[in-house]
Amino acid sequence: MSLPEDLIKVLDLTRSHNRWRRFECINLIASENTMSPLAEAAYFTDMMHRYAEGKPRKRYYQGNKYVDEVELLAMDLMSRLLKVEYVELRPISGTIANAVVFRNLANPGDKALIAPVQAGAHVSHTKFGTLGALGIVQVELPFDLERWNIDVDKAVKLIEEVKPKFVTLGASVYMFPHPTKEIAEAAHSVGARVVHDVAHVLGLIAGGVWPNPIHEGADVATSSTHKTFPGPQGGLIFTNDRALYKAISKTVFPWFVSNHHLHRLPALAVTAVEMIEFGKDYASQVVKNAVAFAEALSAEGFKIPTEHLGFTKSHAFVVDVRDLGGGAKAAKLLEDANIILNKNLLPWDPPEAVKNPSGLRIGVQEMTRFGMREDDFRELAKFFKEVLIDGRDPADVRKKVIEFRRNFLEVKYGYDIPEDLKDSLIKVPMLL
Ligand SMILES: *Cc1c(COP(=O)(O)O)cnc(C)c1O
């Protein structure tokens, strides 16, 4: 029997993607990761077809007796892992988590202070994104280029002057923790709340190598569950403030979520158990790898603008490639060599430079999951030099990259599918 042409095409495209990104590329996108085999198996379940509006054990739909227990267990695991009282798992992405919290803390026309875009603020924090869609007015905090962070003294003055409803911290490119304590003190003195968006660093917080903003004075934290935290794509809100949690929980549904993508829940719970077991080893290796990689790139002749600060304390860093033709060209050449990352604005770039900014953003968390260590990243730095400095043909380097990737195909710091479950499993049908 011959299949319809469109069907063949879609299967072919999907298989090509899977093979390319899973087995042939080195992925350095700072916001991505791969789940363990067991979490992937727990993701592909009948729950992906179901609804469970409302809170566990208080649903508007029948058929949720197991979903309720999985959701409660996932919430409990995440709250133990993050050492906080209250966790809300229903936002289906980090952006939706921000929408829920921002809308709870401010009305249209109110003001919010946000981490500066140069400090890596996410688009959802800005007038161009979720904040703007909610009609909340953005005022940017000042940036200190020397310390690559928010300028604390100026920020405190601005908070006192503007008296916003809330201040957001956290970012999509952030090598050094934002000054939560100082900002929270100033914000609370004018009755403002502090929202800290930890989408990028949740796995580092879970592993104990990055400060937990709730323990540093932030009122509420928002996050994704799929960046340094290697879970399914999704969102998360956590806090120790009971009243705020209750208000937020009442508005997730029906304001921002109806169906909360239930198949995320068992996969998230598996990942939480893995992070309780292996999170410390994983997160500390991530940071060691990031520093080693930045150092090696610098030694190969690349400019790392945070070198004077010890490169990075997170999973990520940026490279200044202005002298090499800019971020757009560099990212494309590397992609042709099967090294995947993204171009990025650097603090001195004007907004209109988005199409060809000065920088590249690099995150090591996913390749760390696949077992790469410091020496492996030193090898990888050589491929960067061949492509971007020596001007080698990316197609030649690609052959070496594919070969190199063969050493790093299995996810570490997680569980495989147990032998006694293998028979009872509907095999995860990833098309290869
Ligand atoms: C990625 C990111 C988000 C958005 O998360 P999604 O799950 O993609 O919606 C929000 N905030 C920050 C700081 C991010 O880096």
Ligand as a Chemical Component Dictionary entry (heavy atoms), coordinates in Angstrom:
data_LIG
# 
_chem_comp.id                   LIG 
_chem_comp.type                 NON-POLYMER 
_chem_comp.pdbx_formal_charge   0 
_chem_comp.three_letter_code    LIG 
# 
loop_
_chem_comp_atom.comp_id 
_chem_comp_atom.atom_id 
_chem_comp_atom.alt_atom_id 
_chem_comp_atom.type_symbol 
_chem_comp_atom.charge 
_chem_comp_atom.model_Cartn_x 
_chem_comp_atom.model_Cartn_y 
_chem_comp_atom.model_Cartn_z 
_chem_comp_atom.pdbx_ordinal 
LIG C1 C1 C 0 12.711 31.072 28.055 1  
LIG C2 C2 C 0 12.324 32.141 28.967 2  
LIG C3 C3 C 0 10.982 32.377 29.233 3  
LIG C4 C4 C 0 9.861  31.769 28.428 4  
LIG O1 O1 O 0 9.701  30.466 28.588 5  
LIG P1 P1 P 0 8.800  29.653 27.552 6  
LIG O2 O2 O 0 8.597  28.385 28.290 7  
LIG O3 O3 O 0 9.571  29.566 26.307 8  
LIG O4 O4 O 0 7.526  30.430 27.365 9  
LIG C5 C5 C 0 10.657 33.288 30.210 10 
LIG N1 N1 N 0 11.616 33.954 30.874 11 
LIG C6 C6 C 0 12.915 33.774 30.618 12 
LIG C7 C7 C 0 13.911 34.548 31.396 13 
LIG C8 C8 C 0 13.316 32.877 29.645 14 
LIG O5 O5 O 0 14.608 32.744 29.363 15 
# 
loop_
_chem_comp_bond.comp_id 
_chem_comp_bond.atom_id_1 
_chem_comp_bond.atom_id_2 
_chem_comp_bond.value_order 
_chem_comp_bond.pdbx_ordinal 
LIG C1 C2 SING 1  
LIG C2 C3 SING 2  
LIG C2 C8 DOUB 3  
LIG C3 C4 SING 4  
LIG C3 C5 DOUB 5  
LIG C4 O1 SING 6  
LIG O1 P1 SING 7  
LIG P1 O2 DOUB 8  
LIG P1 O3 SING 9  
LIG P1 O4 SING 10 
LIG C5 N1 SING 11 
LIG N1 C6 DOUB 12 
LIG C6 C7 SING 13 
LIG C6 C8 SING 14 
LIG C8 O5 SING 15 
# 
